[in-house]
Amino acid sequence: MLVIRRRAGESFLIGENIEIEILDVGASQVKIGIRAPREVSVVRKEIHLTWRQNRAASQEITPAAISSLLEKLQRSRSLSPDR
């Protein structure tokens, strides 16, 4: 891991077209600004990890499991007293 020390107002480059600027440094947080081309995806790591976990979980569901769940929902709707 490369460690770079920067102060508020300073920046660094990743490649030729991504700039990271330190906007503010507080006691427990750092505010950064990111300039990157639109085709470069920039997301927080925890969002990316959640997305990957959700994607993996959704792939574990088989078509048979979906059919079974659909049947259960249809039965519960037909038994509902509101109908």
N, C-alpha and C positions, 0 to 999 in steps of 0.2 A: 504494500500500500504506500502510495506517495503521500507525504504529509507536507502541506504548504501553509505557511503562516501568512495571513493577510489581515489588514485593518479595514475598518469601515471606509468605503470609497475606493478601495483597491479591488483589482479583479485579476483573473487568470483565464487562459484560453485552453480549450480542449479541441485539438485539431485546429483547423483554420476558421471554422464557422460557428463554434459554440463558445460563448463568453459567460463566465460566472463572476458576478460582482457581489461583494460583501456590502450590504446596504446598512446594516445596523448590528451591533454586538451588545447584547444585554448580559445580565448576570447568569441567566439560565438558558438563553436561546440566541441563535444567530439568524438574522434575516438575510436571505440571498436573493439576487435577481438572476434570471437565466435568459440569455438571448441565444436562440437557436432557430434554425430553419423550421418551417411548419411541418416538414416531413419527419422531423426528429421527435419522437415521443418522449415527453418529460412527465413522469409521475412519481409520487412519493413511494418509497420502497414498500411500506405497509399496504398501500393500495394494490401494488403489483402482486405482492404475496397473496393477498386475499383473492384477487382475480384468478391467480393460478390455482389456489385451493378450490375455489368454486368451480372452475373449469374441470379440474380433476374429479371432483365429486359428481358433476353432471355426467361425466363419461362413464361412471360406474353404474348408472341406471340403465338396465336393459329394456328393450322394447316390451318384453313380457311383464316386467315390473310396472311399466307405465300402463299397459292394458289392464292389469290387475287393479291398480289404483283407480283408473277410470271406471271400471265396473263397480268398485266399492262406492265411489262418489255418486254414480247413477242410482245405485240401490238406496243410498242414504237420502237422496233427493226424493225418490219415489215413496219413501216411508215417512217423510217429513209431514207434520200435521198442518203446515202452512199451505199445502197444495190442495 
